[in-house]
Amino acid sequence: MLRKEQNDLLTQTGPGTPMGNMFRASWQPALLAEELPEAECPPVRVKLLSERLLAWRDSQGRYALTDEFCAHRGVSLWFGRNEENGLRCPYHGWKYDHTGQCVEVPSEPTESGYCKKIKLKSYPLVERGGVLWTYMGPPDKQPPLPEWEFAMMPPDRTFMSKRLQECNWLQAMEGGIDSSHVSFLHSGEINRDPLFKGSKGNQYNMGDMKPVFEVVESPGGLYIGARRNAENGRYYWRITQYVLPAFTMIAPRADHPVHGHFWVPIDDDNCWAWSFDYKVTRPLTEKEFAALRAGEGIHVKYVPGTFRPLANKDNDYLIDRAAQKRGETYSGVWGIAMQDASLQESMGPIVDRTKENLISTDNGIIMARHRLLRALKTMEKGETPPGIEREHQRVRSAAVVLPPDQHFKDAAKEALRVQDGQSHATV
Amino acid sequence: MQSESARMSSAAEARYRIDAPNSKPRAVKVIALDRPSERVVTDLARRQWNGANFFTASAFGAAPRQGESFAGWLSDLAGRTKDLIDEVNSADLVVMIAQAGENAQAASIIGEACSVKRVMTTSLVLGGANVSDETLSKTLSHLRPWSLMLVIASAEDYIADMLTALRA
């Protein structure tokens, strides 16, 4: 459980909030690059960390992420005319450049220089790995660009999607580090899904329903090891990475692409679940790309023209009670992502953690909250939170079989770090 | 018409969640396995808890022979001897605290008692960053067979956070 004030502290990410400041200390995924495909393309409304923004590209193709609303009368610039290196409000013609600087107020004499006094808030927007990243913190503290391994891959080795999740970021993120639910909630999928099935690890997963957990602090967050019995007294370890504030990476299975998430607050009641898959040692196959685009694995099918999952709260997640009875899905909801999201959204927009009854297998979640709260305290003293340094980002999840006397943190030390050009440790 | 899921997962509906206790207090027994951990546990015991009890096993010797009592193999923080089996019998969760590099062999005796009684065990190792990997591994090797959850924490205040989270 958390006290109400702690729950508020961790779940509120708007401007000026401590947790919001933590998100604003690092680069966050804001849009898929494909959402702004070319110069003067239609602008895209973006809400991040409870701020309404507009993403667009000017005539030179430069990216812009600016306040959504015209400084004059508050019109949404989504209706703006994207023309000649600027976005012009269609109401009275005020025009802004890609930095948010107003460059024209037609009703004022040019000589008055009035437009120079008008500037919309703007944030940097940079493409890396098919994702447009933004940094929403103080400009003088802008860190180097993100170096997550998936984002450094050539395009044929990486795939990223995003989906709307209609609950607070923390309850979504906590699902990403909760290894013990896999043997239940996803038991149908890990043997059916083309991006999961066929691994030896799945057999261990299903053969030992009572994993034993080890949680170890890492420089950027946590290693969460789930240990199951393997052959000859050895242990099968699945090691999840958590990097503050909102990066989680699931242990790989066989030769399948490796996957993970960012859980980025839209506002306090909604978040973006960013989901990536990648392979270091080979391009993804056409079959894999087809499965990823079709919403298999940790991805979803969408309501056409949106990033809202096709199975969503408005259609009761297309729950299939007959499939549940037949044993094809554990919860009746299809697909790994929506199995998680349906349950997390059912808690309400922000779950009341004063009412929960955690048990010792929830130590990954307890420790993650502890680390977040501790990082907030150190930020008060002016320190940088974890997750920003390059080494905190150059991490991997791993699946390994180890002798019983070996500590995974030591035995899998190399496997938990990026090793350029080398495959992930997988079972 | 709005679906059941859409309506019931709204913030407006969340306020109708029944506001009544949904659990009974758990009996959590926190045991220091060595002298340095005893200090940590003593500090913890001074705080307000929902019935958590604090002990030390730092005086543990070898395991009692078959037929011998476990009385005296555990003591509370005032130095009164306690019977390990009695304490485990009345526990929902046993938390063992060990300092990396110290002797954690008592874990096997406590762990075995918990295993027989089907009581959940969690072990916390402190000071892992201050010792060599080899030393840490040795401590872990004592704890691992008897811990259903093992946590290596860099800060002592994690234990208090964890116990609070578990409603100890």
Contacts between the chains, C-beta under 8 A, distances in Angstrom:
chain1	res1	chain2	res2	distance
A	1	B	164	7.2
A	1	B	165	5.9
A	1	B	167	6.0
A	2	B	165	7.2
A	166	B	9	7.3
A	167	B	9	7.8
A	212	B	147	7.2
A	212	B	148	5.4
A	212	B	149	7.1
A	212	B	150	7.6
A	213	B	148	7.6
A	213	B	149	5.0
A	213	B	150	7.1
A	214	B	144	7.9
A	214	B	149	7.6
A	214	B	150	4.4
A	214	B	151	7.3
A	214	B	152	7.4
A	215	B	149	7.5
A	215	B	150	7.5
A	215	B	151	4.7
A	215	B	152	7.2
A	216	B	128	7.8
A	216	B	151	7.7
A	216	B	152	4.5
A	217	B	152	6.7
A	217	B	153	6.6
A	217	B	154	5.0
A	269	B	11	6.8
A	313	B	3	6.4
A	313	B	5	4.3
A	313	B	6	4.4
A	313	B	9	5.7
A	314	B	2	7.3
A	314	B	3	5.2
A	314	B	5	7.6
A	314	B	6	5.0
A	315	B	3	6.1
A	316	B	3	5.0
A	316	B	4	6.2
A	316	B	5	4.7
A	317	B	5	6.5
A	342	B	5	7.6
A	345	B	5	7.6
A	345	B	9	5.2
A	346	B	5	7.0
A	346	B	8	7.6
A	346	B	9	5.5
A	347	B	9	7.6
A	348	B	9	5.8
A	348	B	10	7.5
A	348	B	11	6.5
A	348	B	13	7.3
A	348	B	14	3.5
A	348	B	17	7.6
A	349	B	9	7.5
A	349	B	10	7.4
A	349	B	11	4.9
A	349	B	14	6.9
A	350	B	11	7.6
A	350	B	14	7.8
A	352	B	14	7.3
A	352	B	17	6.7
A	355	B	17	7.2
A	355	B	22	6.4
A	357	B	22	6.9
A	357	B	23	4.7
A	357	B	167	6.8
A	358	B	165	5.2
A	358	B	166	5.9
A	358	B	167	8.0
A	359	B	93	8.0
A	359	B	120	7.3
A	359	B	166	7.2
A	360	B	93	6.1
A	360	B	95	7.9
A	360	B	120	5.7
A	360	B	121	7.9
A	360	B	122	4.2
A	360	B	148	6.7
A	360	B	149	4.4
A	360	B	166	6.8
A	361	B	148	7.3
A	361	B	149	5.9
A	362	B	165	7.5
A	363	B	122	7.0
A	363	B	149	5.2
A	363	B	151	5.3
A	363	B	162	6.7
A	366	B	161	6.7
A	366	B	162	5.3
A	366	B	165	4.4
A	366	B	166	7.7
A	367	B	151	6.6
A	367	B	153	7.5
A	367	B	158	6.9
A	367	B	162	7.7
A	369	B	161	7.6
A	369	B	165	7.4
A	370	B	157	7.9
A	370	B	158	5.4
A	370	B	161	4.6
A	370	B	162	7.5
A	373	B	161	7.5
A	374	B	155	7.0
A	374	B	157	7.8
A	404	B	144	7.5
A	405	B	137	7.5
A	405	B	141	5.3
A	406	B	137	7.4
A	407	B	133	7.6
A	407	B	136	6.9
A	407	B	137	4.8
A	407	B	140	5.1
A	409	B	152	7.6
A	410	B	133	4.9
A	410	B	136	8.0
A	410	B	137	6.3
